[in-house]
Amino acid sequence: MNRILPGGAAQQPPVLEKLSRRDKWRIAGAMMAGKMLGLFAVIIAMGLLPGFLGMPAHAQAAAADAYTAHETTLINTANTIWTLLAAFLVFGMQPGFVFLEAGFARKRETVNVLMECIFDTCLCGILFWAVGYAFMFSEGNGFIGYHWFFLNGAPETYGATGIPILAHWIFQFAFADTTSTVTSGAMIGRTSFRGDILYSIGVTGFIYPIIGHWAWGPDGFLALMGTPGHFLPGLGQGFRDFAGSTVVHTIGGMVSLAGAIVLGPRLGRVFKRDGGGMPAPHNLTVAAVGGFILWFGWYGFNPGSTLSAVDMQGIGRVAANTTLAACAAGISAMAIAFYIGDTKGKFDLAYTTNGFLGGLVAITCPCYWVSPLGAILIGFLAGFVAWAVLNLLEHWRVDDPIGAVAVHGGCGIFGTLSLGLFASGQYGVTGPLGADNSAPVTGLFYGGGFGVLEAQAIGSLTVTVATLAVSFALFGIISKLPYPWKLRVEPHGETGPGGLDMFEHGTEAYPSQTTGVSMPADLQEALQA
């Protein structure tokens, strides 16, 4: 140890006093080197030990990554559950279509309606798995997708949604099934069942998914319209159809119109201008219940199209708009039928039912982008559109037993155009993590000019004309086939005992009337009415 001398100076130990200056520098250098090596070892330990021992630096980063991954998984799971629930609701519309069509049809066409709707659903599932989904939702070009046939090679999730591809498939299958069922409604009572099989293959496997790709496909030319390098780049607006006023309902309505025209009216059908009118529905109770079931299913159709349970505001707004549009349309259709309709002075159930269905069809396109007031106005006008198109078809002698062309075609076109008028300028796009309202859609009545309306008109006109052209060709070809595969059933099959039900299916909806089973007189009269 150093000794402290009087005055505070330190006296070197005797050993150090004997060392030379060079030895002293050598000892000092060795001490400095040892300290540097120790510091370097500490630094290395700080970098390596947390990886082995789970120290805070790396543990916190790993925990953050794990939390983010867990949060993403939860969001994707919630969105998937919501999409599947919506798919089940949309599929639940099939009983509604069956009830509506059977109720509005004549009694002797009931079994045929049931069988067509059931078989169309079965056929649609296989075709949409094999080719339809690939044509519609896989990448390809602006007109058609050409990957994922039989779902081979499809990714685990669809695009940026985070939703498993099979969950997205079943949701879209329910939409495709709706289009196919809409088509059958205008062709009730005179279509051969084999002809129905052939046109259902054409509609579900090719017409709906290929034309639908234009608006909903990842690279559809209408979806990308108005962007640089794509269709009409100077327009600055793409075509929008949130839940299918055009893609589902206009396509279904236009196929129905082509089929009804090619088939011609049912035998014995006398139109209003010739002194007759629409044959009375055989069961309005069933028809009205079917309408309500369809309304309920629309809560999957429209809110489910967000594909996002996280977009809470969007889901709530869409559901409310769907409800208000249907209510307003039912009231307006009832009112116009009361004041100037065929049943003037009476409150007509058939017009009211088709009215609220027309409101549901019309709000399907703009439901995400309009306010509740806008939804009421759209629905109110849709009730008039449904009534006007129904009467126009009657004047043109087009036999549409359930009003499919008016409700789905007429109101589908109107609803698509209404976005360009009533979009409130508040809402942008939905997404898996919620809404993005940074670029809201604004219609003409809210100061947005004609841009959105012009884009909607171009998209609607394109789909309408293309669907009509292809459908006329399809039905024309089938109508030229030899019996029993031709489109229209033979006259004796339509007018013979038991009508189409007995001819095509060998049974009637109410067989007790012809099998000798005794029934109360009042029940017999009710069934014969």
BADOFI-234104 format. One line per field, with one value per residue (C-alpha): z negated, y, x negated; chain. Coordinates in Angstrom, 3 decimals, decimal comma. Layout:
<tinus>
Z c(Z/...)
Y c(Y/...)
X c(X/...)
unit c(A/...)
</tinus>
This chain:
<tinus>
Z c(0,000/0,484/-2,606/-3,201/-4,114/-6,074/-3,681/-1,872/0,674/1,397/0,978/3,547/2,148/1,958/4,754/7,256/6,358/7,697/11,068/14,155/16,130/18,932/16,452/14,981/18,468/19,199/15,996/16,734/20,316/19,058/16,601/19,327/21,693/19,027/18,418/22,165/22,484/19,517/21,024/24,377/22,610/20,820/24,135/25,775/22,791/23,010/26,641/26,301/22,904/23,451/26,408/24,185/20,918/22,117/20,878/21,350/24,584/26,792/24,613/24,984/28,770/28,983/26,739/28,917/32,061/30,435/29,292/32,781/34,356/31,759/32,338/36,112/35,617/33,427/35,983/38,846/36,774/35,955/39,597/40,708/38,219/39,370/43,037/42,419/40,420/43,278/45,763/43,789/43,744/47,505/48,071/45,863/48,575/50,646/48,630/49,072/52,854/52,839/50,804/52,816/56,218/55,264/53,599/56,594/59,097/59,958/57,910/60,768/60,979/57,297/57,297/60,372/58,559/55,524/57,615/59,747/56,723/54,975/58,028/58,974/55,525/55,828/59,336/58,378/55,553/57,830/60,708/58,501/56,905/60,253/62,452/61,249/58,362/60,529/63,330/60,897/58,155/59,332/61,109/64,895/67,031/67,110/68,421/66,773/64,078/65,086/61,948/59,025/60,981/58,563/55,974/56,850/56,224/54,333/51,470/47,847/47,550/50,051/50,917/48,071/46,225/44,020/44,523/45,439/49,107/48,351/46,110/48,883/51,360/49,405/48,969/52,703/53,505/51,654/53,883/57,041/55,915/55,488/59,090/60,385/58,328/59,437/63,039/62,571/61,208/64,530/66,355/64,127/65,609/69,103/68,808/69,185/66,300/68,623/70,199/66,711/66,108/69,275/68,726/65,036/66,122/68,415/65,846/62,768/64,440/66,968/67,309/63,660/62,704/65,898/66,033/62,248/62,592/64,436/61,319/58,411/59,710/58,479/61,954/63,470/66,000/64,354/60,882/62,137/64,405/64,132/62,939/64,997/67,548/67,350/68,835/69,242/67,174/67,561/65,749/62,365/60,881/60,666/60,762/57,287/56,270/52,577/52,270/55,725/57,117/60,464/60,063/58,518/59,166/62,516/63,978/62,561/63,749/67,278/67,631/66,453/69,048/71,889/70,766/70,447/73,913/75,618/73,887/74,512/72,129/70,455/72,483/71,739/70,314/71,228/70,642/69,306/72,661/74,082/71,359/68,880/66,247/64,145/62,917/59,220/56,912/55,503/51,955/50,895/47,338/48,519/50,832/48,078/45,655/48,387/48,763/45,048/45,115/47,967/45,971/43,055/45,343/46,674/43,310/44,413/48,003/47,303/43,894/44,599/47,673/45,398/44,797/41,588/38,082/37,047/39,179/36,530/37,770/41,329/40,356/38,280/40,973/43,719/41,633/40,771/44,376/45,552/43,117/43,893/47,668/47,451/45,203/47,449/50,596/49,141/48,226/51,597/53,577/51,500/51,963/55,741/56,138/53,925/55,883/59,505/59,673/60,952/57,448/57,052/53,664/52,230/50,281/52,546/50,789/53,916/54,900/51,310/51,055/54,371/53,341/50,213/52,116/54,740/51,979/50,684/54,180/54,756/51,481/52,034/54,122/52,191/48,663/47,369/48,717/48,013/44,894/43,365/45,025/48,365/47,815/47,169/50,357/52,398/51,033/51,587/55,238/55,665/54,788/57,755/60,006/59,148/59,838/63,107/64,532/63,542/65,487/68,392/68,833/68,661/71,441/73,520/73,000/71,178/68,753/65,486/62,855/59,776/60,948/61,062/63,906/62,203/58,702/59,533/62,955/62,725/59,093/59,505/62,239/60,256/57,088/58,952/60,351/57,004/55,565/57,929/56,549/52,818/51,685/48,704/48,961/45,524/46,157/48,103/48,100/45,632/44,712/42,366/39,770/40,091/42,293/44,266/44,853/46,148/49,685/49,242/52,093/52,881/55,096/57,148/54,499/51,958/54,124/55,704/59,314/62,030/61,757/59,594/61,442/64,791/63,611/62,241/65,486/67,576/65,358/65,187/68,937/69,720/67,499/68,625/72,351/72,070/69,933/72,270/75,352/73,925/72,348/75,574/77,309/74,578/74,497/78,277/78,579/75,918/77,478/80,750/79,180/79,787/77,150/74,274/73,952/75,536/73,353/73,358/72,296/74,787/74,756/73,275/70,452/69,535/69,873/69,124/65,870/62,963/65,217/65,172/61,744/62,905/66,320/65,103/61,537/61,257/58,231/57,117/54,225/52,871/53,999/51,625/54,039/56,686/54,681/53,229/49,680/48,059/47,005/45,351/47,896/46,656/47,002/50,532/51,495/50,006/51,903/55,155/54,870)
Y c(0,000/3,588/5,457/8,969/11,350/14,574/17,150/14,561/13,172/9,451/7,447/4,604/1,076/-0,065/-2,618/-0,041/2,311/-0,264/-0,685/1,041/3,501/0,896/-1,723/0,762/1,512/-2,219/-2,856/0,091/-1,178/-4,653/-3,250/-1,119/-4,076/-6,186/-3,528/-3,229/-7,021/-7,048/-4,271/-6,098/-9,304/-7,417/-5,968/-9,423/-10,866/-8,112/-9,021/-12,812/-13,667/-12,281/-14,657/-17,624/-16,509/-14,567/-11,215/-8,160/-6,717/-9,663/-10,972/-7,731/-7,727/-11,372/-10,695/-7,759/-9,877/-12,657/-10,212/-8,732/-12,174/-13,178/-9,983/-10,556/-14,126/-12,942/-10,313/-12,801/-15,313/-12,756/-11,700/-15,324/-16,099/-13,011/-13,975/-17,529/-16,304/-13,968/-16,839/-18,942/-16,065/-15,592/-19,314/-19,076/-16,914/-20,057/-21,091/-17,517/-17,754/-21,119/-19,744/-16,535/-18,217/-21,091/-18,741/-16,398/-19,286/-21,358/-24,463/-26,832/-25,302/-25,603/-28,848/-27,687/-24,491/-26,462/-28,924/-26,245/-24,262/-27,342/-28,679/-25,245/-25,033/-28,457/-27,749/-24,309/-25,700/-28,120/-25,664/-22,794/-25,082/-26,399/-23,286/-20,434/-19,202/-19,380/-17,359/-14,737/-14,230/-15,500/-13,302/-13,314/-10,301/-7,626/-10,052/-13,429/-15,204/-18,340/-19,844/-21,964/-24,332/-26,899/-24,600/-26,154/-23,824/-21,328/-19,494/-20,101/-16,721/-14,505/-11,410/-8,998/-10,002/-12,601/-14,822/-18,483/-19,140/-21,772/-19,376/-16,779/-19,461/-20,479/-16,836/-16,234/-19,549/-18,287/-15,183/-17,281/-19,468/-16,361/-15,308/-18,729/-18,810/-15,318/-16,493/-19,321/-17,025/-15,372/-18,715/-20,562/-22,779/-23,519/-24,440/-28,086/-29,408/-30,586/-27,144/-25,707/-27,895/-26,623/-22,920/-23,237/-24,618/-21,632/-19,045/-20,403/-21,764/-19,026/-15,964/-14,913/-15,553/-14,191/-10,975/-10,714/-10,788/-7,469/-5,700/-7,859/-9,667/-8,559/-7,211/-6,702/-3,875/-2,189/-2,459/-0,817/1,642/5,207/4,314/4,853/2,144/0,685/1,197/4,918/6,289/9,863/9,093/9,047/6,768/3,016/1,112/0,352/-2,324/-3,011/-6,095/-6,830/-4,650/-5,144/-8,247/-10,397/-8,752/-7,023/-10,120/-12,314/-9,915/-9,641/-13,401/-13,657/-11,121/-12,938/-16,276/-14,947/-13,381/-16,468/-18,784/-16,647/-16,492/-19,454/-21,013/-19,322/-16,217/-13,118/-9,759/-6,606/-4,808/-7,778/-7,764/-10,101/-9,889/-11,832/-15,186/-15,050/-16,377/-19,729/-18,989/-15,407/-16,528/-18,575/-15,762/-13,128/-15,380/-15,984/-12,243/-11,864/-14,726/-12,981/-9,722/-11,569/-13,145/-9,714/-8,983/-11,432/-10,216/-6,544/-6,252/-9,463/-7,920/-5,915/-9,239/-7,551/-7,877/-5,103/-2,479/-2,034/1,315/0,019/-3,106/-1,126/1,505/-1,070/-3,021/0,140/1,354/-2,057/-1,939/1,628/1,144/-1,937/-0,168/2,897/0,786/-1,315/1,827/3,519/0,387/-0,068/3,580/3,685/0,433/1,895/5,133/4,174/0,399/-2,434/-2,827/0,885/1,614/-1,663/-2,389/-4,911/-7,528/-8,691/-5,177/-4,401/-7,567/-6,958/-3,337/-3,997/-6,610/-3,960/-1,642/-4,346/-4,884/-1,150/-0,489/-3,448/-1,421/1,888/0,561/1,332/4,874/6,487/7,962/6,656/9,498/8,578/4,936/5,985/8,043/5,234/2,746/5,091/5,532/1,808/1,043/3,147/1,536/-1,976/-1,015/0,765/-2,101/-4,707/-2,810/-2,102/-5,817/-6,527/-3,980/-5,575/-9,020/-10,430/-13,138/-12,829/-14,728/-13,399/-10,020/-11,106/-8,758/-5,731/-6,417/-7,624/-6,124/-2,772/-2,034/-3,413/-0,871/1,936/1,033/1,015/4,489/5,794/5,621/8,413/10,512/9,748/8,865/11,175/11,963/10,511/6,934/5,347/1,657/-1,178/-3,494/-6,287/-3,795/-1,397/1,467/3,810/7,028/9,063/9,085/9,198/8,610/11,642/11,661/14,412/15,480/15,957/18,142/15,418/16,213/13,684/11,568/8,743/8,724/8,471/5,537/3,765/4,303/2,902/-0,161/-0,837/-0,401/-2,648/-5,473/-5,114/-5,219/-8,019/-10,163/-9,709/-10,530/-13,695/-14,823/-14,443/-16,548/-19,208/-19,490/-19,371/-22,343/-24,388/-23,611/-25,175/-28,473/-31,552/-32,654/-33,461/-31,078/-28,034/-25,051/-25,116/-28,074/-29,556/-28,042/-31,125/-31,115/-27,578/-27,890/-31,559/-32,932/-31,794/-29,409/-29,243/-30,870/-34,151/-34,083/-33,451/-34,775/-37,212/-35,617/-32,570/-30,206/-31,128/-34,753/-35,481/-33,691/-36,374/-39,513/-39,961/-39,029/-37,408/-33,803/-31,291/-29,275/-25,925/-27,128/-28,423/-25,031/-23,245/-25,411/-25,020/-21,238)
X c(0,000/-1,028/-1,967/-0,653/-3,430/-2,964/-1,520/0,585/-1,957/-1,883/-5,040/-5,538/-5,954/-9,536/-9,029/-7,769/-10,569/-13,039/-11,206/-12,447/-10,260/-9,833/-8,558/-6,133/-4,692/-4,495/-2,471/-0,169/0,431/1,255/3,756/5,395/5,591/7,221/9,836/10,576/10,926/13,289/15,395/15,524/16,635/19,416/20,651/20,702/22,561/25,177/25,817/25,829/27,231/30,783/31,184/30,264/31,746/34,821/33,554/35,834/34,363/35,296/38,096/40,062/39,665/40,703/43,690/44,733/44,515/46,490/49,164/49,469/49,781/52,374/54,345/54,312/55,510/58,381/59,413/59,311/61,267/63,950/64,197/64,454/67,209/69,112/68,720/69,913/72,891/73,782/73,385/75,839/78,333/78,020/78,463/81,546/83,089/83,677/86,764/87,923/87,609/89,379/92,288/92,522/92,454/94,738/97,208/97,447/97,617/100,659/101,366/100,456/96,938/96,046/94,049/92,154/91,132/89,937/87,966/86,327/85,159/83,792/81,996/80,619/79,038/77,412/76,172/74,898/72,759/70,911/70,484/69,343/66,760/65,539/65,394/67,598/65,478/62,359/63,942/65,201/62,626/59,262/56,766/56,808/57,572/60,239/62,852/62,309/60,301/58,462/56,913/58,163/60,424/61,866/60,219/56,856/53,938/56,063/54,332/55,264/56,976/58,744/56,713/56,133/59,306/57,617/60,683/60,041/60,696/63,335/65,256/65,212/66,280/69,362/70,409/70,119/71,824/74,886/74,867/74,537/77,414/79,559/78,929/79,890/83,095/84,138/83,947/86,422/89,134/90,001/90,110/92,559/95,228/93,898/90,204/89,238/87,204/84,447/84,373/84,040/80,994/79,326/79,894/78,930/75,574/75,120/76,165/74,389/71,290/70,606/72,878/72,982/69,342/67,781/69,806/69,531/65,734/65,919/67,195/65,999/62,929/59,491/58,672/62,142/62,241/65,243/63,721/60,497/62,293/61,030/57,537/54,366/53,741/57,237/60,708/61,642/58,748/59,956/63,205/61,512/64,169/64,541/67,796/69,164/71,645/71,337/73,550/74,909/77,715/75,982/73,831/76,571/79,927/79,528/77,870/80,642/83,333/81,969/81,586/85,193/86,340/84,588/86,019/89,572/89,417/87,971/90,445/93,505/96,475/98,130/100,915/104,199/102,537/104,596/102,961/104,545/104,580/106,488/109,103/107,425/104,724/102,253/103,640/104,422/101,676/102,660/101,468/100,746/100,032/97,071/95,943/96,009/94,117/91,553/91,111/90,404/87,891/86,093/86,053/84,468/81,870/80,944/79,312/76,645/76,658/75,888/74,143/72,227/70,660/68,362/66,535/65,457/66,824/64,436/66,212/68,873/70,149/70,374/72,334/74,797/75,301/75,832/78,354/80,283/80,286/81,485/84,392/85,444/85,336/87,562/90,062/90,282/90,635/93,446/95,379/94,907/95,843/98,984/99,911/99,518/101,486/104,219/104,578/103,942/103,384/105,547/106,947/107,661/109,154/107,817/104,656/102,925/100,765/98,916/97,814/96,786/94,687/92,967/92,547/90,504/88,490/87,745/86,542/84,208/82,803/82,308/80,459/78,114/75,650/75,491/76,170/72,660/72,396/75,768/77,332/80,584/82,490/80,962/81,971/85,582/85,679/84,132/86,644/89,575/88,640/87,956/91,578/92,664/90,048/91,263/94,893/94,043/91,936/94,529/97,199/94,862/94,162/97,891/98,433/95,657/97,250/94,239/95,392/93,463/95,488/93,686/92,370/88,714/87,818/89,370/88,061/84,564/83,917/85,717/84,918/81,395/80,655/82,284/80,392/77,082/77,730/78,990/75,473/74,468/77,319/77,506/73,937/73,554/69,841/69,053/67,974/65,147/64,262/64,567/61,706/60,635/59,410/62,339/63,462/61,227/63,161/60,232/61,710/65,501/67,966/70,121/73,195/74,796/77,325/74,524/72,308/70,221/71,048/71,821/68,646/70,003/73,329/71,552/69,430/72,501/74,412/71,554/71,217/74,948/75,447/72,478/73,703/77,332/76,589/74,019/76,308/79,255/77,192/75,642/78,925/80,895/78,263/78,349/82,138/82,342/80,029/81,842/85,220/84,040/82,998/85,144/87,602/87,193/84,217/85,807/86,573/90,368/92,427/94,874/98,400/100,081/97,555/98,546/102,330/102,992/104,455/102,321/100,381/96,610/96,418/97,913/96,229/92,669/92,718/95,606/97,194/99,111/98,579/102,022/102,495/105,379/107,716/107,217/106,561/110,000/109,043/112,051/111,645/113,954/115,919/114,582/110,965/111,633/113,057/110,051/107,578/109,460/109,586)
unit c(A/A/A/A/A/A/A/A/A/A/A/A/A/A/A/A/A/A/A/A/A/A/A/A/A/A/A/A/A/A/A/A/A/A/A/A/A/A/A/A/A/A/A/A/A/A/A/A/A/A/A/A/A/A/A/A/A/A/A/A/A/A/A/A/A/A/A/A/A/A/A/A/A/A/A/A/A/A/A/A/A/A/A/A/A/A/A/A/A/A/A/A/A/A/A/A/A/A/A/A/A/A/A/A/A/A/A/A/A/A/A/A/A/A/A/A/A/A/A/A/A/A/A/A/A/A/A/A/A/A/A/A/A/A/A/A/A/A/A/A/A/A/A/A/A/A/A/A/A/A/A/A/A/A/A/A/A/A/A/A/A/A/A/A/A/A/A/A/A/A/A/A/A/A/A/A/A/A/A/A/A/A/A/A/A/A/A/A/A/A/A/A/A/A/A/A/A/A/A/A/A/A/A/A/A/A/A/A/A/A/A/A/A/A/A/A/A/A/A/A/A/A/A/A/A/A/A/A/A/A/A/A/A/A/A/A/A/A/A/A/A/A/A/A/A/A/A/A/A/A/A/A/A/A/A/A/A/A/A/A/A/A/A/A/A/A/A/A/A/A/A/A/A/A/A/A/A/A/A/A/A/A/A/A/A/A/A/A/A/A/A/A/A/A/A/A/A/A/A/A/A/A/A/A/A/A/A/A/A/A/A/A/A/A/A/A/A/A/A/A/A/A/A/A/A/A/A/A/A/A/A/A/A/A/A/A/A/A/A/A/A/A/A/A/A/A/A/A/A/A/A/A/A/A/A/A/A/A/A/A/A/A/A/A/A/A/A/A/A/A/A/A/A/A/A/A/A/A/A/A/A/A/A/A/A/A/A/A/A/A/A/A/A/A/A/A/A/A/A/A/A/A/A/A/A/A/A/A/A/A/A/A/A/A/A/A/A/A/A/A/A/A/A/A/A/A/A/A/A/A/A/A/A/A/A/A/A/A/A/A/A/A/A/A/A/A/A/A/A/A/A/A/A/A/A/A/A/A/A/A/A/A/A/A/A/A/A/A/A/A/A/A/A/A/A/A/A/A/A/A/A/A/A/A/A/A/A/A/A/A/A/A/A/A/A/A/A/A/A/A/A/A/A/A/A/A/A/A/A/A/A/A/A/A/A/A/A/A/A/A/A/A/A/A/A/A/A/A/A)
</tinus>
